[in-house]
Amino acid sequence: MGHPATHRGVLALLLLVVAASPASWAQQHVPEAAQETQEVEFPVEELLASLREVLDQYETLAFPGIPTINIVSGDQVSIAISLSDLYLEGLNNVKPSLDPGLAERRAALQLDWKKISLLVGSYTSSGHILNLPFNGEGPMYLRLHDLLVTVSVNYTIKVIPSGVCAVANTSDYDLDLIRMETHLENLNKGTDQGQLVDLVVPSFGQDIVERLEVLIKSKYYDFLDKTLVGLINYVACPTKPEGDVLKTDELMSVMKDIVKDFLPTLQDF
């Protein structure tokens, strides 16, 4: 047997080597299952703060004019309408909340807008809804009251180095609307029929939001999924994506495109 002092010296040397080893060496020797099962705090407040920072920049968002579109549904609806000087107002007036869904590892983000307004400087229209004429020209607005958007996405947990990483192509989107309000000045001028139209059109509110949800889940899914996953991973994942993750200018451009693509889909009602 060696001298006890020699044994202590070897042990001390081994401890020094372990202590000086890089984190990557330690990670390689932690079983993957252990890395995935230990708890890591989900960065709820950090993600919500990042989201607020983006939306706070867009109290009002301007859109280009939309040329004449035709909205037709059998004999019940036939409208030709063009819009100019559009503004989306209230994107920043949102109450966000985030449930990390630790048991299922599927986070759910809720965005609750009390009111979002689409303001139109000038519309020009002709046609009818049911037996009501739809003729006029002037300013108008469309307001969505209590619009709730729920976005969910799967994620994985890493312990060494610690973090939460969203999984691409697992996001889902759900839209719900309590009430829609419209007003078109000078519609069927000289009669009370414009008020009737302002009662009839909002009755399609939930159907319109469902159509918008279909558009988001199809044509714009890839971009929105990439943006959401990028946001979570930039804030929380050990391997952060590079560059402008949110691509804010592109995000706003896509939102404009959604509005322009959405209006013509109303012809399917």
Phi, psi and chi 1 to 4 in degrees:
 res  aa     phi    psi   chi1   chi2   chi3   chi4
   1 MET       -  144.0  -65.9 -179.3   61.7      -
   2 GLY   -77.3  170.6      -      -      -      -
   3 HIS   -69.3  139.1 -165.9  -83.4      -      -
   4 PRO   -54.7  -36.8  -26.0   34.1      -      -
   5 ALA   -62.7  -35.9      -      -      -      -
   6 THR   -65.1  -43.6  -58.0      -      -      -
   7 HIS   -58.7  -43.7  -75.5  -98.8      -      -
   8 ARG   -65.4  -36.0  -72.8 -165.1  -64.2  -88.4
   9 GLY   -65.5  -42.8      -      -      -      -
  10 VAL   -62.6  -43.8  171.8      -      -      -
  11 LEU   -61.4  -43.7  179.0   59.1      -      -
  12 ALA   -62.2  -39.1      -      -      -      -
  13 LEU   -64.4  -42.3 -180.0   60.0      -      -
  14 LEU   -62.7  -41.6  -73.2  173.4      -      -
  15 LEU   -63.2  -39.6  -69.9  174.4      -      -
  16 LEU   -64.5  -40.8  -76.3  172.6      -      -
  17 VAL   -62.3  -45.0  170.4      -      -      -
  18 VAL   -63.1  -44.2  170.9      -      -      -
  19 ALA   -63.9  -34.0      -      -      -      -
  20 ALA   -85.7   -5.9      -      -      -      -
  21 SER   -67.0  142.9  -62.9      -      -      -
  22 PRO   -67.9  159.0   23.3  -32.9      -      -
  23 ALA   -58.8  -34.7      -      -      -      -
  24 SER   -62.7  -35.1   58.9      -      -      -
  25 TRP   -65.5  -42.6 -174.4   91.3      -      -
  26 ALA   -65.0  -39.3      -      -      -      -
  27 GLN   -63.8  -37.9 -177.6  178.6   -1.5      -
  28 GLN   -62.9  -23.9  -68.2  172.2    4.2      -
  29 HIS  -101.8    9.5  -67.7   77.0      -      -
  30 VAL  -101.6  122.5  175.7      -      -      -
  31 PRO   -53.7  140.9  -22.9   32.2      -      -
  32 GLU   -58.9  -38.0 -176.1  175.5  -11.0      -
  33 ALA   -60.2  -38.8      -      -      -      -
  34 ALA   -67.6  -36.9      -      -      -      -
  35 GLN   -63.2  -31.0  -65.8 -175.7   38.5      -
  36 GLU   -89.9  -16.5  -71.5  -69.5  -25.0      -
  37 THR  -100.3  -24.1   55.8      -      -      -
  38 GLN   -70.7  155.3  -61.7 -178.4   38.2      -
  39 GLU   -83.9  139.2  -72.5  -60.9  -33.4      -
  40 VAL  -129.3  135.6  171.0      -      -      -
  41 GLU   -66.8  128.3 -175.9  176.2   -6.3      -
  42 PHE   -77.8  129.7 -164.0   98.3      -      -
  43 PRO   -79.6   66.7   31.4  -35.6      -      -
  44 VAL   -59.8  -53.7  172.1      -      -      -
  45 GLU   -65.3  -36.0  -70.3  -54.1  -41.7      -
  46 GLU   -64.4  -41.7  -68.9   88.3  -20.6      -
  47 LEU   -67.9  -42.1  -76.9  167.4      -      -
  48 LEU   -64.6  -38.7  -68.7  179.1      -      -
  49 ALA   -63.9  -40.1      -      -      -      -
  50 SER   -64.5  -39.8  -64.1      -      -      -
  51 LEU   -66.6  -44.4 -179.1   62.9      -      -
  52 ARG   -61.2  -37.8  -69.0 -170.7 -169.1   98.4
  53 GLU   -60.5  -37.5 -175.9  178.4  -10.8      -
  54 VAL   -71.8  -51.4  172.5      -      -      -
  55 LEU   -68.2  -28.5  -67.2  178.0      -      -
  56 ASP   -63.0  -19.3  -79.1  -12.9      -      -
  57 GLN   -79.3   -9.9  -56.9  175.5   51.5      -
  58 TYR  -127.1   64.4  -62.8   99.1      -      -
  59 GLU   -65.6  -38.3  179.6  178.1   -2.5      -
  60 THR  -135.9  133.9  -58.3      -      -      -
  61 LEU  -125.8  122.4 -176.8   62.7      -      -
  62 ALA   -87.5  144.9      -      -      -      -
  63 PHE  -123.5  150.6  -67.8   78.6      -      -
  64 PRO   -72.0  166.8   26.5  -34.1      -      -
  65 GLY   -66.4  155.9      -      -      -      -
  66 ILE  -114.7  119.4  -62.8  177.3      -      -
  67 PRO   -66.1  176.3   22.9  -31.9      -      -
  68 THR   -57.8  128.6  -58.2      -      -      -
  69 ILE  -121.2  153.7   58.5  173.8      -      -
  70 ASN  -112.0  125.9  -65.0  -60.1      -      -
  71 ILE  -112.5  112.5  -56.4  171.8      -      -
  72 VAL  -130.7  134.8  179.1      -      -      -
  73 SER  -141.9   92.9  178.1      -      -      -
  74 GLY    56.4 -136.6      -      -      -      -
  75 ASP   -94.2   -3.5  -64.9  -30.0      -      -
  76 GLN   -82.6  -38.8  -64.4 -177.3  -29.5      -
  77 VAL  -131.3  128.6  177.9      -      -      -
  78 SER  -149.8  105.1  177.8      -      -      -
  79 ILE  -134.2  136.0  -61.8  172.5      -      -
  80 ALA  -112.4  126.5      -      -      -      -
  81 ILE  -145.3  140.0 -173.1  168.7      -      -
  82 SER  -125.6  150.0   60.9      -      -      -
  83 LEU  -131.1  143.9  -50.8  173.3      -      -
  84 SER  -140.4  156.1   60.6      -      -      -
  85 ASP    56.3   66.7  -61.1  -34.2      -      -
  86 LEU   -96.0  142.6  -79.7   73.4      -      -
  87 TYR  -139.3  131.5  -63.9   88.9      -      -
  88 LEU  -100.3  121.7 -172.2   62.4      -      -
  89 GLU  -122.2  134.0 -170.1  176.1   82.7      -
  90 GLY   107.1    9.3      -      -      -      -
  91 LEU   -59.7  -32.3  -81.7  179.9      -      -
  92 ASN   -81.1  -12.7   62.3  -35.0      -      -
  93 ASN   -89.9   69.7 -173.5   21.3      -      -
  94 VAL  -130.6  146.8   61.9      -      -      -
  95 LYS  -109.2  105.1 -179.5 -179.5  178.3 -178.0
  96 PRO   -94.6  149.6   31.9  -28.8      -      -
  97 SER  -144.7  153.9   60.7      -      -      -
  98 LEU  -138.9  122.0 -179.6   60.1      -      -
  99 ASP  -104.1  113.9  178.7    0.6      -      -
 100 PRO   -69.1  -14.8   23.6  -32.5      -      -
 101 GLY    51.6   53.6      -      -      -      -
 102 LEU   -59.5  -37.3  -66.8  174.1      -      -
 103 ALA   -65.4  -43.6      -      -      -      -
 104 GLU   -94.7   -9.2  -58.9   82.4   10.7      -
 105 ARG    53.5   47.6  -65.4 -166.3 -176.1  167.2
 106 ARG  -135.7  106.0 -175.6  167.1  179.7   82.6
 107 ALA   -79.1  145.6      -      -      -      -
 108 ALA  -126.3  117.7      -      -      -      -
 109 LEU  -102.5  127.3  169.5   68.0      -      -
 110 GLN  -112.5  130.2  -74.5 -163.8  -30.6      -
 111 LEU  -116.5  115.5  -58.0  170.2      -      -
 112 ASP  -111.9  105.7 -172.8    0.4      -      -
 113 TRP   -97.9  123.2  -81.9  -79.9      -      -
 114 LYS   -69.9  -37.5  -63.1  -54.1  -67.4 -178.5
 115 LYS  -157.5  129.6 -178.2  174.1   70.2  175.5
 116 ILE  -123.2  132.4  -66.9 -178.7      -      -
 117 SER  -118.5  133.0  -59.6      -      -      -
 118 LEU  -103.2  108.2  178.5   63.0      -      -
 119 LEU   -98.8  132.6  -50.2  176.8      -      -
 120 VAL  -119.8  120.4  179.4      -      -      -
 121 GLY   -64.4  -36.4      -      -      -      -
 122 SER  -156.2  131.0  178.7      -      -      -
 123 TYR  -117.8  154.2   78.0   92.2      -      -
 124 THR  -133.7  126.5  -58.1      -      -      -
 125 SER  -143.0  157.2   70.9      -      -      -
 126 SER  -153.4  150.9   61.7      -      -      -
 127 GLY   136.0 -151.4      -      -      -      -
 128 HIS  -156.7  154.4   67.8   87.7      -      -
 129 ILE  -121.1  118.0  -63.0  179.2      -      -
 130 LEU    56.0 -122.6  -58.5  176.4      -      -
 131 ASN  -104.6   16.6   60.6  -15.4      -      -
 132 LEU   -98.1  128.1  -66.2  175.1      -      -
 133 PRO   -63.0  153.8  -19.6   31.5      -      -
 134 PHE  -134.4   67.5 -161.2   97.6      -      -
 135 ASN  -122.0  128.8  -55.8  -48.2      -      -
 136 GLY   174.5  176.3      -      -      -      -
 137 GLU  -157.2  132.4 -178.2  175.9   -6.5      -
 138 GLY   153.4 -168.3      -      -      -      -
 139 PRO   -76.2  158.9   26.2  -33.1      -      -
 140 MET  -154.9  168.5   65.3  166.7  -73.7      -
 141 TYR  -147.0  155.4   64.2   74.4      -      -
 142 LEU  -130.3  124.9 -178.0  151.9      -      -
 143 ARG  -122.7  134.0  -69.4  174.8  178.2  154.2
 144 LEU  -105.0  121.6  -56.1  179.5      -      -
 145 HIS  -105.1  131.3  -64.7  -90.9      -      -
 146 ASP    56.2   60.8  -64.9  -54.8      -      -
 147 LEU   -90.2  120.4  173.7   64.9      -      -
 148 LEU  -112.0  119.5 -178.6   63.6      -      -
 149 VAL  -112.6  123.6  177.8      -      -      -
 150 THR  -113.3  125.1  -57.1      -      -      -
 151 VAL  -119.7  127.9 -178.4      -      -      -
 152 SER  -126.2  151.5   57.6      -      -      -
 153 VAL  -155.6  144.2   64.5      -      -      -
 154 ASN   -77.0  153.7  -69.2  -10.8      -      -
 155 TYR  -148.0  160.5   63.3   89.4      -      -
 156 THR  -114.8  158.1   59.8      -      -      -
 157 ILE  -113.2  130.0  -70.1  178.4      -      -
 158 LYS  -113.6  137.0  -57.2  -65.0 -177.7 -176.5
 159 VAL   -97.6  -42.0  175.0      -      -      -
 160 ILE  -129.4  108.5  -57.6  175.4      -      -
 161 PRO   -70.6  151.7   26.8  -33.8      -      -
 162 SER   -72.6  146.2   62.9      -      -      -
 163 GLY   167.0  172.4      -      -      -      -
 164 VAL  -122.4  127.9  172.7      -      -      -
 165 CYS  -122.9  121.5  -58.4      -      -      -
 166 ALA   -71.9  150.2      -      -      -      -
 167 VAL  -101.7  125.4  179.9      -      -      -
 168 ALA   -63.2  149.2      -      -      -      -
 169 ASN    62.4   29.9  -61.7  -43.2      -      -
 170 THR  -120.8    2.5   64.3      -      -      -
 171 SER   -76.3  152.9   62.7      -      -      -
 172 ASP  -140.9  155.2 -168.2   28.7      -      -
 173 TYR  -134.1  134.4  -52.6   86.2      -      -
 174 ASP  -134.5  128.8 -178.6   72.5      -      -
 175 LEU  -116.2  138.4  -79.1   63.3      -      -
 176 ASP  -139.2  139.9 -168.5   30.2      -      -
 177 LEU  -131.5  133.8  177.1   69.4      -      -
 178 ILE   -84.5  -46.7  -63.4  -61.3      -      -
 179 ARG  -153.2  143.2 -178.0  168.7   67.9   91.1
 180 MET  -118.9  144.0 -173.4  173.7   81.0      -
 181 GLU  -131.1  135.5  173.2 -169.6    5.5      -
 182 THR  -131.4  154.4   63.2      -      -      -
 183 HIS  -152.9  125.4  178.0   64.9      -      -
 184 LEU  -119.4  110.0  -62.7   89.4      -      -
 185 GLU   -69.8  145.6  -69.0 -170.6   25.0      -
 186 ASN    66.8   17.7  -56.3  -38.7      -      -
 187 LEU   -77.0  127.2 -174.8   65.3      -      -
 188 ASN    50.4   53.6  -58.3  -24.6      -      -
 189 LYS   -55.6  139.6 -166.1  172.0 -178.0  178.4
 190 GLY    89.9   -1.7      -      -      -      -
 191 THR  -129.3  174.4   72.7      -      -      -
 192 ASP   -94.6    6.3  -65.2  -29.8      -      -
 193 GLN   -70.8  -24.1  -66.4  172.5  -22.3      -
 194 GLY   -60.6  -36.2      -      -      -      -
 195 GLN   -65.7  -35.9  -62.8  177.7    8.0      -
 196 LEU   -66.3  -39.9  -69.5  176.2      -      -
 197 VAL   -62.0  -39.7  170.5      -      -      -
 198 ASP   -66.9  -16.2  -75.6  -22.1      -      -
 199 LEU   -89.6  -37.8  -68.0  174.3      -      -
 200 VAL   -73.2  -48.2  171.5      -      -      -
 201 VAL   -58.0  -46.0  172.4      -      -      -
 202 PRO   -62.6  -18.6  -27.4   37.3      -      -
 203 SER   -65.7  -17.9   67.6      -      -      -
 204 PHE   -89.4    7.3  -65.9  102.3      -      -
 205 GLY   -52.7  -51.7      -      -      -      -
 206 GLN   -66.8  -36.9 -170.4   58.5   50.2      -
 207 ASP   -63.7  -39.2  -65.8  -34.4      -      -
 208 ILE   -65.1  -42.3  -69.8  172.9      -      -
 209 VAL   -66.4  -37.4  167.6      -      -      -
 210 GLU   -63.5  -37.2  -71.3  177.0    1.2      -
 211 ARG   -66.2  -38.3 -171.2   60.2   54.8   87.5
 212 LEU   -64.6  -38.6  178.6   59.4      -      -
 213 GLU   -63.0  -40.1 -177.6  178.7  -46.4      -
 214 VAL   -62.0  -42.1  169.3      -      -      -
 215 LEU   -63.4  -42.2 -172.7   62.4      -      -
 216 ILE   -65.3  -38.2  -71.5  173.3      -      -
 217 LYS   -79.4  -10.8  -71.3 -177.5  176.1 -178.3
 218 SER  -111.0  -83.5   53.3      -      -      -
 219 LYS   -61.6  -36.5 -178.1  173.9 -179.4  178.6
 220 TYR  -107.1   10.8  -65.3   98.1      -      -
 221 TYR   -61.7  -49.3  178.7   85.5      -      -
 222 ASP   -57.7  -45.5  -70.9  -17.6      -      -
 223 PHE   -66.0  -46.3  175.5   81.6      -      -
 224 LEU   -66.2  -38.0  -65.2  175.7      -      -
 225 ASP   -63.2  -44.7  179.9   81.9      -      -
 226 LYS   -62.7  -39.1 -176.3  178.2  179.2  179.9
 227 THR   -67.2  -45.6  -59.3      -      -      -
 228 LEU   -63.8  -48.7  173.8   67.1      -      -
 229 VAL   -62.5  -40.3  169.3      -      -      -
 230 GLY   -63.3  -40.0      -      -      -      -
 231 LEU   -62.4  -49.0  172.1   62.4      -      -
 232 ILE   -62.2  -45.7  -66.3  175.8      -      -
 233 ASN   -70.5  -31.0  -70.2  -15.1      -      -
 234 TYR   -66.8  -37.6 -178.0   78.3      -      -
 235 VAL   -82.2  -37.9  173.9      -      -      -
 236 ALA  -120.3  -21.6      -      -      -      -
 237 CYS   -87.7  140.2 -170.5      -      -      -
 238 PRO   -58.6  -37.7  -21.9   32.1      -      -
 239 THR   -96.5   94.1  -54.5      -      -      -
 240 LYS   -80.1  139.1  -61.2 -178.8 -177.5  -61.6
 241 PRO   -66.5  155.9   22.2  -31.2      -      -
 242 GLU   -98.5  161.9  -62.1  179.3   -5.4      -
 243 GLY    82.3 -167.5      -      -      -      -
 244 ASP   -78.4   93.2  179.7    8.5      -      -
 245 VAL   -60.4  -46.0  176.0      -      -      -
 246 LEU   -75.0  -23.5  -76.6  177.0      -      -
 247 LYS    46.3   58.6  -63.5  179.7  172.9   33.7
 248 THR   -55.4  -45.1  -53.9      -      -      -
 249 ASP   -61.5  -41.5  -68.9  -19.2      -      -
 250 GLU   -67.8  -37.4 -171.9  177.1   -6.0      -
 251 LEU   -61.1  -44.7  178.4   59.9      -      -
 252 MET   -66.6  -37.0  -68.1  -56.7  107.9      -
 253 SER   -63.7  -40.4  176.7      -      -      -
 254 VAL   -64.6  -39.2  165.5      -      -      -
 255 MET   -61.2  -39.4  -68.7 -175.5   64.1      -
 256 LYS   -63.2  -41.9  -66.9  178.3 -177.5  179.0
 257 ASP   -64.6  -36.2  -71.3  -18.3      -      -
 258 ILE   -60.7  -45.0  -71.4  175.0      -      -
 259 VAL   -62.4  -45.0  171.9      -      -      -
 260 LYS   -65.9  -36.6  -70.9 -169.5  -67.3 -176.5
 261 ASP   -77.3  -27.5  -74.2  -11.9      -      -
 262 PHE   -71.7  -42.8  165.5   66.8      -      -
 263 LEU   -58.4  -44.2  -71.9  174.9      -      -
 264 PRO   -64.4  -21.9  -26.1   35.8      -      -
 265 THR   -68.7  -16.1   68.8      -      -      -
 266 LEU   -65.6  -18.3  -60.7 -177.9      -      -
 267 GLN   -65.2  -13.5   65.8 -175.9   -5.8      -
 268 ASP   -84.4   -6.5  -63.8  -30.3      -      -
 269 PHE   -68.4      -  -79.9  107.4      -      -
